Amino acid sequence: MAVFKKGKDWWIDFYHQGNRIRRKVGPSKRVAEMALADVQVKKAKKEFLGVCEPKKILFRDFGKEYLEYSKANKAKSSYERDVTTVKKHLVTLWGDVQLSRITTKMIEDYKLMRIGCVVASTVTRELYTLKNMFKKAVEWGYLKENSAAPVKKLKSGTPYVRYLSREEMNFLLESCGKADNPLLYPFVLTALNSGMRLGEITALEWKDIDFKRRILRVDNKEDHHTKNYQVRTIPMNDLLLGALRRIPRRLDSPYVFQRKSGEKFNKMRTGFENAIKRAGLTHLRFHDLRHTFASHLVMGGVDIRTVQELLGHKDIRMTMRYSHLSPDHMRSAVAILDIATVQLCASAGGDS
Protein backbone atom coordinates (compact mmCIF):
# COMPACT_ATOMS: atom_id res chain seq x y z
CA MET A 1 0.00 0.00 0.00
CA ALA A 2 1.23 3.49 -0.82
CA VAL A 3 0.31 7.03 -1.75
CA PHE A 4 1.82 8.74 -4.78
CA LYS A 5 1.48 12.00 -6.65
CA LYS A 6 0.50 12.14 -10.30
CA GLY A 7 0.30 15.61 -11.77
CA LYS A 8 -1.41 17.84 -9.22
CA ASP A 9 -3.31 15.01 -7.45
CA TRP A 10 -2.45 12.40 -4.88
CA TRP A 11 -3.43 8.76 -5.46
CA ILE A 12 -3.66 5.65 -3.27
CA ASP A 13 -2.28 2.30 -4.46
CA PHE A 14 -3.30 -1.04 -2.87
CA TYR A 15 -4.30 -4.62 -3.61
CA HIS A 16 -7.81 -6.02 -3.09
CA GLN A 17 -8.81 -9.68 -3.72
CA GLY A 18 -5.69 -10.15 -5.82
CA ASN A 19 -6.32 -7.03 -7.94
CA ARG A 20 -4.19 -3.90 -7.90
CA ILE A 21 -6.32 -0.81 -7.23
CA ARG A 22 -5.21 2.79 -7.92
CA ARG A 23 -7.64 5.55 -6.99
CA LYS A 24 -7.33 9.31 -7.26
CA VAL A 25 -8.03 11.19 -4.00
CA GLY A 26 -7.21 14.85 -4.64
CA PRO A 27 -4.57 17.58 -4.17
CA SER A 28 -3.98 16.87 -0.44
CA LYS A 29 -1.37 14.30 0.56
CA ARG A 30 -2.79 14.24 4.10
CA VAL A 31 -6.27 13.31 2.82
CA ALA A 32 -4.75 10.59 0.60
CA GLU A 33 -2.94 9.10 3.61
CA MET A 34 -6.20 9.15 5.59
CA ALA A 35 -8.03 7.42 2.70
CA LEU A 36 -5.38 4.72 2.55
CA ALA A 37 -5.61 4.18 6.32
CA ASP A 38 -9.39 3.81 5.94
CA VAL A 39 -8.86 1.15 3.28
CA GLN A 40 -6.54 -0.75 5.63
CA VAL A 41 -9.17 -0.71 8.39
CA LYS A 42 -11.92 -1.91 6.04
CA LYS A 43 -9.73 -4.68 4.69
CA ALA A 44 -9.02 -5.84 8.25
CA LYS A 45 -12.76 -5.88 8.98
CA LYS A 46 -13.44 -7.53 5.62
CA GLU A 47 -15.83 -4.74 4.70
CA PHE A 48 -16.72 -3.70 1.14
CA LEU A 49 -14.24 -1.12 -0.06
CA GLY A 50 -16.39 0.59 -2.65
CA VAL A 51 -13.69 0.20 -5.24
CA CYS A 52 -14.71 -3.01 -6.99
CA GLU A 53 -18.17 -3.01 -8.45
CA PRO A 54 -19.92 -6.40 -8.24
CA LYS A 55 -20.20 -8.25 -11.54
CA LYS A 56 -23.69 -8.45 -13.00
CA ILE A 57 -25.08 -11.95 -13.51
CA LEU A 58 -28.50 -13.59 -13.74
CA PHE A 59 -29.36 -16.03 -10.99
CA ARG A 60 -29.72 -18.93 -13.46
CA ASP A 61 -26.17 -18.33 -14.77
CA PHE A 62 -24.77 -18.03 -11.27
CA GLY A 63 -26.62 -21.24 -10.39
CA LYS A 64 -24.71 -23.08 -13.14
CA GLU A 65 -21.39 -21.82 -11.79
CA TYR A 66 -22.32 -22.80 -8.24
CA LEU A 67 -23.30 -26.32 -9.30
CA GLU A 68 -19.93 -26.74 -11.02
CA TYR A 69 -18.30 -25.76 -7.72
CA SER A 70 -20.59 -28.14 -5.83
CA LYS A 71 -19.80 -31.07 -8.12
CA ALA A 72 -16.06 -30.55 -7.70
CA ASN A 73 -16.05 -29.98 -3.93
CA LYS A 74 -18.94 -31.89 -2.37
CA ALA A 75 -19.96 -35.52 -1.98
CA LYS A 76 -22.13 -36.92 -4.76
CA SER A 77 -25.24 -37.03 -2.56
CA SER A 78 -24.76 -33.40 -1.47
CA TYR A 79 -24.22 -32.30 -5.06
CA GLU A 80 -27.39 -34.09 -6.19
CA ARG A 81 -29.37 -32.30 -3.45
CA ASP A 82 -27.91 -28.99 -4.61
CA VAL A 83 -29.00 -29.75 -8.18
CA THR A 84 -32.57 -30.36 -7.02
CA THR A 85 -32.66 -27.20 -4.90
CA VAL A 86 -31.08 -24.92 -7.49
CA LYS A 87 -32.69 -26.19 -10.70
CA LYS A 88 -36.11 -27.29 -9.49
CA HIS A 89 -36.85 -24.53 -7.01
CA LEU A 90 -34.52 -21.51 -7.08
CA VAL A 91 -33.98 -21.11 -10.83
CA THR A 92 -37.71 -21.60 -11.41
CA LEU A 93 -38.36 -18.75 -9.01
CA TRP A 94 -35.49 -16.32 -9.69
CA GLY A 95 -33.89 -17.54 -12.93
CA ASP A 96 -34.15 -14.25 -14.85
CA VAL A 97 -33.50 -11.99 -11.84
CA GLN A 98 -30.15 -10.25 -11.42
CA LEU A 99 -28.35 -11.93 -8.52
CA SER A 100 -27.70 -8.53 -6.90
CA ARG A 101 -31.46 -7.80 -6.85
CA ILE A 102 -32.35 -10.80 -4.70
CA THR A 103 -33.02 -9.38 -1.25
CA THR A 104 -33.18 -10.81 2.24
CA LYS A 105 -36.96 -10.34 2.14
CA MET A 106 -37.21 -12.44 -1.03
CA ILE A 107 -35.25 -15.23 0.64
CA GLU A 108 -37.46 -15.02 3.75
CA ASP A 109 -40.53 -15.28 1.50
CA TYR A 110 -39.03 -18.36 -0.16
CA LYS A 111 -38.48 -19.92 3.28
CA LEU A 112 -42.11 -19.29 4.28
CA MET A 113 -43.37 -20.72 0.99
CA ARG A 114 -41.33 -23.91 1.40
CA ILE A 115 -42.42 -24.38 5.03
CA GLY A 116 -45.94 -24.89 3.74
CA CYS A 117 -44.83 -27.53 1.21
CA VAL A 118 -42.17 -29.75 2.78
CA VAL A 119 -40.88 -30.92 6.15
CA ALA A 120 -38.62 -28.69 8.24
CA SER A 121 -35.46 -30.73 7.58
CA THR A 122 -35.88 -30.20 3.82
CA VAL A 123 -36.30 -26.44 4.29
CA THR A 124 -33.18 -26.39 6.45
CA ARG A 125 -31.11 -28.17 3.77
CA GLU A 126 -32.36 -25.78 1.09
CA LEU A 127 -31.50 -22.77 3.27
CA TYR A 128 -28.03 -24.19 3.81
CA THR A 129 -27.54 -24.37 0.04
CA LEU A 130 -28.88 -20.82 -0.40
CA LYS A 131 -26.64 -19.39 2.30
CA ASN A 132 -23.59 -21.09 0.84
CA MET A 133 -24.47 -19.85 -2.66
CA PHE A 134 -24.63 -16.23 -1.54
CA LYS A 135 -21.48 -16.62 0.53
CA LYS A 136 -19.66 -17.82 -2.59
CA ALA A 137 -21.20 -14.99 -4.61
CA VAL A 138 -19.47 -12.51 -2.29
CA GLU A 139 -16.17 -14.40 -2.49
CA TRP A 140 -16.37 -14.53 -6.29
CA GLY A 141 -17.08 -10.81 -6.62
CA TYR A 142 -20.74 -11.01 -7.72
CA LEU A 143 -22.11 -9.39 -4.54
CA LYS A 144 -20.77 -6.89 -2.06
CA GLU A 145 -22.75 -8.40 0.82
CA ASN A 146 -24.50 -11.68 1.61
CA SER A 147 -28.25 -11.04 1.58
CA ALA A 148 -28.90 -14.61 2.80
CA ALA A 149 -26.79 -14.19 5.96
CA PRO A 150 -29.55 -12.56 8.11
CA VAL A 151 -32.06 -15.32 7.28
CA LYS A 152 -32.40 -17.59 10.31
CA LYS A 153 -32.58 -21.34 10.01
CA LEU A 154 -35.61 -23.18 11.34
CA LYS A 155 -35.50 -24.13 14.99
CA SER A 156 -35.69 -27.85 15.59
CA GLY A 157 -34.94 -30.29 18.35
CA THR A 158 -32.59 -33.25 18.15
CA PRO A 159 -33.77 -35.31 15.17
CA TYR A 160 -35.02 -38.84 15.76
CA VAL A 161 -32.52 -41.41 14.60
CA ARG A 162 -33.69 -44.92 13.75
CA TYR A 163 -31.38 -47.73 14.79
CA LEU A 164 -31.77 -51.47 15.16
CA SER A 165 -31.74 -53.46 18.37
CA ARG A 166 -29.51 -56.53 18.43
CA GLU A 167 -32.58 -58.71 17.94
CA GLU A 168 -33.64 -56.64 14.91
CA MET A 169 -30.13 -56.88 13.47
CA ASN A 170 -30.31 -60.67 13.70
CA PHE A 171 -33.73 -60.70 12.01
CA LEU A 172 -32.43 -58.51 9.19
CA LEU A 173 -29.24 -60.52 8.62
CA GLU A 174 -31.19 -63.78 8.67
CA SER A 175 -33.56 -62.32 6.07
CA CYS A 176 -30.64 -61.12 3.91
CA GLY A 177 -29.23 -64.65 3.98
CA LYS A 178 -32.40 -65.84 2.24
CA ALA A 179 -32.10 -63.34 -0.62
CA ASP A 180 -31.50 -64.42 -4.22
CA ASN A 181 -28.38 -62.24 -4.33
CA PRO A 182 -25.70 -63.92 -2.17
CA LEU A 183 -23.88 -60.57 -1.82
CA LEU A 184 -26.74 -58.91 0.05
CA TYR A 185 -25.82 -60.56 3.37
CA PRO A 186 -22.13 -59.41 3.43
CA PHE A 187 -23.21 -56.04 1.99
CA VAL A 188 -25.56 -55.35 4.91
CA LEU A 189 -23.15 -56.93 7.40
CA THR A 190 -20.43 -54.53 6.24
CA ALA A 191 -22.69 -51.54 6.90
CA LEU A 192 -23.64 -52.77 10.38
CA ASN A 193 -20.04 -53.53 11.40
CA SER A 194 -18.15 -50.66 9.78
CA GLY A 195 -20.56 -47.68 9.71
CA MET A 196 -19.58 -47.03 6.08
CA ARG A 197 -21.89 -45.00 3.89
CA LEU A 198 -23.72 -46.68 1.01
CA GLY A 199 -21.48 -45.08 -1.63
CA GLU A 200 -18.36 -46.06 0.29
CA ILE A 201 -19.43 -49.72 0.38
CA THR A 202 -20.32 -49.89 -3.31
CA ALA A 203 -16.93 -48.32 -4.17
CA LEU A 204 -15.03 -50.79 -1.93
CA GLU A 205 -12.27 -52.61 -3.82
CA TRP A 206 -10.22 -55.62 -2.83
CA LYS A 207 -7.11 -53.45 -2.61
CA ASP A 208 -8.87 -51.48 0.17
CA ILE A 209 -9.02 -54.56 2.40
CA ASP A 210 -5.97 -55.60 4.42
CA PHE A 211 -6.88 -59.03 5.77
CA LYS A 212 -3.55 -59.40 7.55
CA ARG A 213 -3.86 -56.15 9.50
CA ARG A 214 -7.68 -56.54 9.70
CA ILE A 215 -8.54 -53.07 8.40
CA LEU A 216 -10.69 -51.48 5.71
CA ARG A 217 -9.43 -48.35 3.97
CA VAL A 218 -12.12 -45.86 2.94
CA ASP A 219 -10.39 -43.94 0.16
CA ASN A 220 -11.13 -41.55 -2.69
CA LYS A 221 -11.48 -43.11 -6.14
CA GLU A 222 -11.50 -41.82 -9.69
CA ASP A 223 -15.29 -42.19 -9.90
CA HIS A 224 -16.12 -41.68 -6.20
CA HIS A 225 -14.87 -39.63 -3.30
CA THR A 226 -15.67 -39.78 0.38
CA LYS A 227 -17.63 -37.03 2.05
CA ASN A 228 -15.27 -34.08 2.65
CA TYR A 229 -12.60 -36.12 0.79
CA GLN A 230 -11.58 -37.56 4.15
CA VAL A 231 -9.65 -40.85 4.05
CA ARG A 232 -9.96 -43.18 7.04
CA THR A 233 -9.28 -46.76 8.15
CA ILE A 234 -11.74 -49.00 9.98
CA PRO A 235 -10.75 -52.11 11.96
CA MET A 236 -12.61 -55.32 11.07
CA ASN A 237 -14.12 -57.55 13.76
CA ASP A 238 -14.18 -61.35 13.38
CA LEU A 239 -17.70 -61.39 11.92
CA LEU A 240 -16.92 -58.89 9.16
CA LEU A 241 -13.50 -60.39 8.45
CA GLY A 242 -14.99 -63.83 7.93
CA ALA A 243 -17.86 -62.58 5.74
CA LEU A 244 -15.54 -60.68 3.40
CA ARG A 245 -13.12 -63.61 3.13
CA ARG A 246 -15.97 -65.81 1.89
CA ILE A 247 -16.87 -63.52 -1.04
CA PRO A 248 -15.45 -65.03 -4.25
CA ARG A 249 -13.05 -62.74 -6.11
CA ARG A 250 -13.24 -62.05 -9.83
CA LEU A 251 -10.20 -61.43 -11.96
CA ASP A 252 -12.12 -59.06 -14.24
CA SER A 253 -13.43 -56.73 -11.50
CA PRO A 254 -11.69 -54.81 -8.69
CA TYR A 255 -14.93 -54.40 -6.71
CA VAL A 256 -15.88 -56.43 -3.67
CA PHE A 257 -19.60 -56.07 -4.42
CA GLN A 258 -20.03 -56.41 -8.18
CA ARG A 259 -22.74 -57.18 -10.72
CA LYS A 260 -22.58 -60.13 -13.10
CA SER A 261 -21.00 -57.71 -15.59
CA GLY A 262 -18.20 -56.94 -13.12
CA GLU A 263 -19.38 -53.37 -12.57
CA LYS A 264 -20.00 -52.17 -9.04
CA PHE A 265 -23.47 -52.05 -7.55
CA ASN A 266 -24.92 -48.54 -7.27
CA LYS A 267 -27.29 -49.82 -4.61
CA MET A 268 -29.20 -52.97 -3.67
CA ARG A 269 -32.52 -51.27 -3.09
CA THR A 270 -34.89 -54.03 -4.23
CA GLY A 271 -33.09 -56.82 -2.39
CA PHE A 272 -32.71 -54.70 0.76
CA GLU A 273 -36.37 -53.63 0.80
CA ASN A 274 -37.52 -57.23 0.35
CA ALA A 275 -35.25 -58.33 3.19
CA ILE A 276 -36.77 -55.64 5.45
CA LYS A 277 -40.27 -56.93 4.71
CA ARG A 278 -39.31 -60.54 5.37
CA ALA A 279 -37.73 -59.49 8.69
CA GLY A 280 -40.92 -57.66 9.70
CA LEU A 281 -39.11 -54.34 10.18
CA THR A 282 -40.60 -50.90 9.52
CA HIS A 283 -39.35 -47.35 8.87
CA LEU A 284 -35.85 -48.49 8.01
CA ARG A 285 -33.49 -47.00 5.43
CA PHE A 286 -30.06 -48.29 4.48
CA HIS A 287 -28.47 -45.24 6.14
CA ASP A 288 -30.03 -46.34 9.44
CA LEU A 289 -27.49 -49.17 9.49
CA ARG A 290 -24.85 -46.47 9.95
CA HIS A 291 -26.93 -45.04 12.81
CA THR A 292 -27.04 -48.53 14.31
CA PHE A 293 -23.25 -48.90 14.16
CA ALA A 294 -22.66 -45.59 15.95
CA SER A 295 -25.41 -46.03 18.54
CA HIS A 296 -24.26 -49.47 19.66
CA LEU A 297 -20.66 -48.29 19.93
CA VAL A 298 -21.68 -45.47 22.27
CA MET A 299 -23.97 -47.72 24.31
CA GLY A 300 -21.07 -50.13 24.57
CA GLY A 301 -18.92 -47.44 26.18
CA VAL A 302 -16.80 -46.32 23.19
CA ASP A 303 -15.75 -42.68 23.58
CA ILE A 304 -17.30 -40.12 21.25
CA ARG A 305 -14.00 -39.06 19.64
CA THR A 306 -13.26 -42.63 18.55
CA VAL A 307 -16.77 -42.93 17.09
CA GLN A 308 -16.20 -39.66 15.23
CA GLU A 309 -13.02 -41.04 13.65
CA LEU A 310 -14.68 -44.32 12.66
CA LEU A 311 -17.61 -42.50 11.02
CA GLY A 312 -15.34 -39.98 9.28
CA HIS A 313 -17.16 -36.95 10.66
CA LYS A 314 -15.44 -33.60 10.32
CA ASP A 315 -17.69 -31.98 12.94
CA ILE A 316 -18.16 -33.60 16.36
CA ARG A 317 -21.75 -32.28 16.41
CA MET A 318 -22.65 -34.71 13.63
CA THR A 319 -21.35 -37.58 15.75
CA MET A 320 -23.45 -36.43 18.68
CA ARG A 321 -26.51 -36.75 16.46
CA TYR A 322 -25.72 -40.39 15.73
CA SER A 323 -24.64 -41.17 19.26
CA HIS A 324 -27.97 -40.98 21.00
CA LEU A 325 -28.88 -43.51 23.67
CA SER A 326 -32.04 -45.60 23.68
CA PRO A 327 -34.57 -45.01 26.50
CA ASP A 328 -33.95 -48.55 27.85
CA HIS A 329 -30.23 -47.90 28.03
CA MET A 330 -30.77 -44.61 29.87
CA ARG A 331 -33.16 -46.31 32.29
CA SER A 332 -30.47 -48.88 33.03
CA ALA A 333 -28.00 -46.09 33.70
CA VAL A 334 -30.35 -44.27 36.08
CA ALA A 335 -31.10 -47.57 37.86
CA ILE A 336 -27.52 -47.45 39.16
CA LEU A 337 -28.70 -44.69 41.50
CA ASP A 338 -31.15 -47.14 43.09
CA ILE A 339 -28.28 -49.47 43.93
CA ALA A 340 -26.16 -46.60 45.27
CA THR A 341 -29.07 -45.29 47.39
CA VAL A 342 -29.80 -48.73 48.85
CA GLN A 343 -26.15 -49.17 49.77
CA LEU A 344 -26.05 -45.72 51.36
CA CYS A 345 -29.20 -46.40 53.40
CA ALA A 346 -27.89 -49.79 54.48
CA SER A 347 -24.64 -48.21 55.58
CA ALA A 348 -26.46 -45.51 57.55
CA GLY A 349 -28.70 -48.13 59.22
CA GLY A 350 -25.72 -50.19 60.24
CA ASP A 351 -24.05 -47.18 61.85
CA SER A 352 -27.12 -46.51 63.99
C-alpha positions in Angstrom: 0.0 0.0 0.0 1.2 3.5 -0.8 0.3 7.0 -1.8 1.8 8.7 -4.8 1.5 12.0 -6.6 0.5 12.1 -10.3 0.3 15.6 -11.8 -1.4 17.8 -9.2 -3.3 15.0 -7.5 -2.4 12.4 -4.9 -3.4 8.8 -5.5 -3.7 5.7 -3.3 -2.3 2.3 -4.5 -3.3 -1.0 -2.9 -4.3 -4.6 -3.6 -7.8 -6.0 -3.1 -8.8 -9.7 -3.7 -5.7 -10.1 -5.8 -6.3 -7.0 -7.9 -4.2 -3.9 -7.9 -6.3 -0.8 -7.2 -5.2 2.8 -7.9 -7.6 5.5 -7.0 -7.3 9.3 -7.3 -8.0 11.2 -4.0 -7.2 14.9 -4.6 -4.6 17.6 -4.2 -4.0 16.9 -0.4 -1.4 14.3 0.6 -2.8 14.2 4.1 -6.3 13.3 2.8 -4.8 10.6 0.6 -2.9 9.1 3.6 -6.2 9.1 5.6 -8.0 7.4 2.7 -5.4 4.7 2.5 -5.6 4.2 6.3 -9.4 3.8 5.9 -8.9 1.1 3.3 -6.5 -0.8 5.6 -9.2 -0.7 8.4 -11.9 -1.9 6.0 -9.7 -4.7 4.7 -9.0 -5.8 8.3 -12.8 -5.9 9.0 -13.4 -7.5 5.6 -15.8 -4.7 4.7 -16.7 -3.7 1.1 -14.2 -1.1 -0.1 -16.4 0.6 -2.6 -13.7 0.2 -5.2 -14.7 -3.0 -7.0 -18.2 -3.0 -8.4 -19.9 -6.4 -8.2 -20.2 -8.3 -11.5 -23.7 -8.5 -13.0 -25.1 -11.9 -13.5 -28.5 -13.6 -13.7 -29.4 -16.0 -11.0 -29.7 -18.9 -13.5 -26.2 -18.3 -14.8 -24.8 -18.0 -11.3 -26.6 -21.2 -10.4 -24.7 -23.1 -13.1 -21.4 -21.8 -11.8 -22.3 -22.8 -8.2 -23.3 -26.3 -9.3 -19.9 -26.7 -11.0 -18.3 -25.8 -7.7 -20.6 -28.1 -5.8 -19.8 -31.1 -8.1 -16.1 -30.5 -7.7 -16.1 -30.0 -3.9 -18.9 -31.9 -2.4 -20.0 -35.5 -2.0 -22.1 -36.9 -4.8 -25.2 -37.0 -2.6 -24.8 -33.4 -1.5 -24.2 -32.3 -5.1 -27.4 -34.1 -6.2 -29.4 -32.3 -3.4 -27.9 -29.0 -4.6 -29.0 -29.7 -8.2 -32.6 -30.4 -7.0 -32.7 -27.2 -4.9 -31.1 -24.9 -7.5 -32.7 -26.2 -10.7 -36.1 -27.3 -9.5 -36.9 -24.5 -7.0 -34.5 -21.5 -7.1 -34.0 -21.1 -10.8 -37.7 -21.6 -11.4 -38.4 -18.7 -9.0 -35.5 -16.3 -9.7 -33.9 -17.5 -12.9 -34.2 -14.2 -14.9 -33.5 -12.0 -11.8 -30.1 -10.3 -11.4 -28.3 -11.9 -8.5 -27.7 -8.5 -6.9 -31.5 -7.8 -6.9 -32.4 -10.8 -4.7 -33.0 -9.4 -1.3 -33.2 -10.8 2.2 -37.0 -10.3 2.1 -37.2 -12.4 -1.0 -35.2 -15.2 0.6 -37.5 -15.0 3.8 -40.5 -15.3 1.5 -39.0 -18.4 -0.2 -38.5 -19.9 3.3 -42.1 -19.3 4.3 -43.4 -20.7 1.0 -41.3 -23.9 1.4 -42.4 -24.4 5.0 -45.9 -24.9 3.7 -44.8 -27.5 1.2 -42.2 -29.8 2.8 -40.9 -30.9 6.2 -38.6 -28.7 8.2 -35.5 -30.7 7.6 -35.9 -30.2 3.8 -36.3 -26.4 4.3 -33.2 -26.4 6.5 -31.1 -28.2 3.8 -32.4 -25.8 1.1 -31.5 -22.8 3.3 -28.0 -24.2 3.8 -27.5 -24.4 0.0 -28.9 -20.8 -0.4 -26.6 -19.4 2.3 -23.6 -21.1 0.8 -24.5 -19.8 -2.7 -24.6 -16.2 -1.5 -21.5 -16.6 0.5 -19.7 -17.8 -2.6 -21.2 -15.0 -4.6 -19.5 -12.5 -2.3 -16.2 -14.4 -2.5 -16.4 -14.5 -6.3 -17.1 -10.8 -6.6 -20.7 -11.0 -7.7 -22.1 -9.4 -4.5 -20.8 -6.9 -2.1 -22.7 -8.4 0.8 -24.5 -11.7 1.6 -28.2 -11.0 1.6 -28.9 -14.6 2.8 -26.8 -14.2 6.0 -29.5 -12.6 8.1 -32.1 -15.3 7.3 -32.4 -17.6 10.3 -32.6 -21.3 10.0 -35.6 -23.2 11.3 -35.5 -24.1 15.0 -35.7 -27.8 15.6 -34.9 -30.3 18.4 -32.6 -33.3 18.1 -33.8 -35.3 15.2 -35.0 -38.8 15.8 -32.5 -41.4 14.6 -33.7 -44.9 13.8 -31.4 -47.7 14.8 -31.8 -51.5 15.2 -31.7 -53.5 18.4 -29.5 -56.5 18.4 -32.6 -58.7 17.9 -33.6 -56.6 14.9 -30.1 -56.9 13.5 -30.3 -60.7 13.7 -33.7 -60.7 12.0 -32.4 -58.5 9.2 -29.2 -60.5 8.6 -31.2 -63.8 8.7 -33.6 -62.3 6.1 -30.6 -61.1 3.9 -29.2 -64.6 4.0 -32.4 -65.8 2.2 -32.1 -63.3 -0.6 -31.5 -64.4 -4.2 -28.4 -62.2 -4.3 -25.7 -63.9 -2.2 -23.9 -60.6 -1.8 -26.7 -58.9 0.1 -25.8 -60.6 3.4 -22.1 -59.4 3.4 -23.2 -56.0 2.0 -25.6 -55.3 4.9 -23.2 -56.9 7.4 -20.4 -54.5 6.2 -22.7 -51.5 6.9 -23.6 -52.8 10.4 -20.0 -53.5 11.4 -18.2 -50.7 9.8 -20.6 -47.7 9.7 -19.6 -47.0 6.1 -21.9 -45.0 3.9 -23.7 -46.7 1.0 -21.5 -45.1 -1.6 -18.4 -46.1 0.3 -19.4 -49.7 0.4 -20.3 -49.9 -3.3 -16.9 -48.3 -4.2 -15.0 -50.8 -1.9 -12.3 -52.6 -3.8 -10.2 -55.6 -2.8 -7.1 -53.4 -2.6 -8.9 -51.5 0.2 -9.0 -54.6 2.4 -6.0 -55.6 4.4 -6.9 -59.0 5.8 -3.5 -59.4 7.5 -3.9 -56.1 9.5 -7.7 -56.5 9.7 -8.5 -53.1 8.4 -10.7 -51.5 5.7 -9.4 -48.4 4.0 -12.1 -45.9 2.9 -10.4 -43.9 0.2 -11.1 -41.6 -2.7 -11.5 -43.1 -6.1 -11.5 -41.8 -9.7 -15.3 -42.2 -9.9 -16.1 -41.7 -6.2 -14.9 -39.6 -3.3 -15.7 -39.8 0.4 -17.6 -37.0 2.1 -15.3 -34.1 2.7 -12.6 -36.1 0.8 -11.6 -37.6 4.1 -9.7 -40.9 4.1 -10.0 -43.2 7.0 -9.3 -46.8 8.2 -11.7 -49.0 10.0 -10.8 -52.1 12.0 -12.6 -55.3 11.1 -14.1 -57.5 13.8 -14.2 -61.4 13.4 -17.7 -61.4 11.9 -16.9 -58.9 9.2 -13.5 -60.4 8.4 -15.0 -63.8 7.9 -17.9 -62.6 5.7 -15.5 -60.7 3.4 -13.1 -63.6 3.1 -16.0 -65.8 1.9 -16.9 -63.5 -1.0 -15.5 -65.0 -4.3 -13.1 -62.7 -6.1 -13.2 -62.1 -9.8 -10.2 -61.4 -12.0 -12.1 -59.1 -14.2 -13.4 -56.7 -11.5 -11.7 -54.8 -8.7 -14.9 -54.4 -6.7 -15.9 -56.4 -3.7 -19.6 -56.1 -4.4 -20.0 -56.4 -8.2 -22.7 -57.2 -10.7 -22.6 -60.1 -13.1 -21.0 -57.7 -15.6 -18.2 -56.9 -13.1 -19.4 -53.4 -12.6 -20.0 -52.2 -9.0 -23.5 -52.1 -7.6 -24.9 -48.5 -7.3 -27.3 -49.8 -4.6 -29.2 -53.0 -3.7 -32.5 -51.3 -3.1 -34.9 -54.0 -4.2 -33.1 -56.8 -2.4 -32.7 -54.7 0.8 -36.4 -53.6 0.8 -37.5 -57.2 0.3 -35.3 -58.3 3.2 -36.8 -55.6 5.4 -40.3 -56.9 4.7 -39.3 -60.5 5.4 -37.7 -59.5 8.7 -40.9 -57.7 9.7 -39.1 -54.3 10.2 -40.6 -50.9 9.5 -39.4 -47.3 8.9 -35.8 -48.5 8.0 -33.5 -47.0 5.4 -30.1 -48.3 4.5 -28.5 -45.2 6.1 -30.0 -46.3 9.4 -27.5 -49.2 9.5 -24.8 -46.5 9.9 -26.9 -45.0 12.8 -27.0 -48.5 14.3 -23.3 -48.9 14.2 -22.7 -45.6 16.0 -25.4 -46.0 18.5 -24.3 -49.5 19.7 -20.7 -48.3 19.9 -21.7 -45.5 22.3 -24.0 -47.7 24.3 -21.1 -50.1 24.6 -18.9 -47.4 26.2 -16.8 -46.3 23.2 -15.8 -42.7 23.6 -17.3 -40.1 21.2 -14.0 -39.1 19.6 -13.3 -42.6 18.5 -16.8 -42.9 17.1 -16.2 -39.7 15.2 -13.0 -41.0 13.7 -14.7 -44.3 12.7 -17.6 -42.5 11.0 -15.3 -40.0 9.3 -17.2 -37.0 10.7 -15.4 -33.6 10.3 -17.7 -32.0 12.9 -18.2 -33.6 16.4 -21.8 -32.3 16.4 -22.6 -34.7 13.6 -21.3 -37.6 15.7 -23.4 -36.4 18.7 -26.5 -36.8 16.5 -25.7 -40.4 15.7 -24.6 -41.2 19.3 -28.0 -41.0 21.0 -28.9 -43.5 23.7 -32.0 -45.6 23.7 -34.6 -45.0 26.5 -34.0 -48.5 27.8 -30.2 -47.9 28.0 -30.8 -44.6 29.9 -33.2 -46.3 32.3 -30.5 -48.9 33.0 -28.0 -46.1 33.7 -30.3 -44.3 36.1 -31.1 -47.6 37.9 -27.5 -47.5 39.2 -28.7 -44.7 41.5 -31.2 -47.1 43.1 -28.3 -49.5 43.9 -26.2 -46.6 45.3 -29.1 -45.3 47.4 -29.8 -48.7 48.9 -26.1 -49.2 49.8 -26.0 -45.7 51.4 -29.2 -46.4 53.4 -27.9 -49.8 54.5 -24.6 -48.2 55.6 -26.5 -45.5 57.5 -28.7 -48.1 59.2 -25.7 -50.2 60.2 -24.1 -47.2 61.9 -27.1 -46.5 64.0 
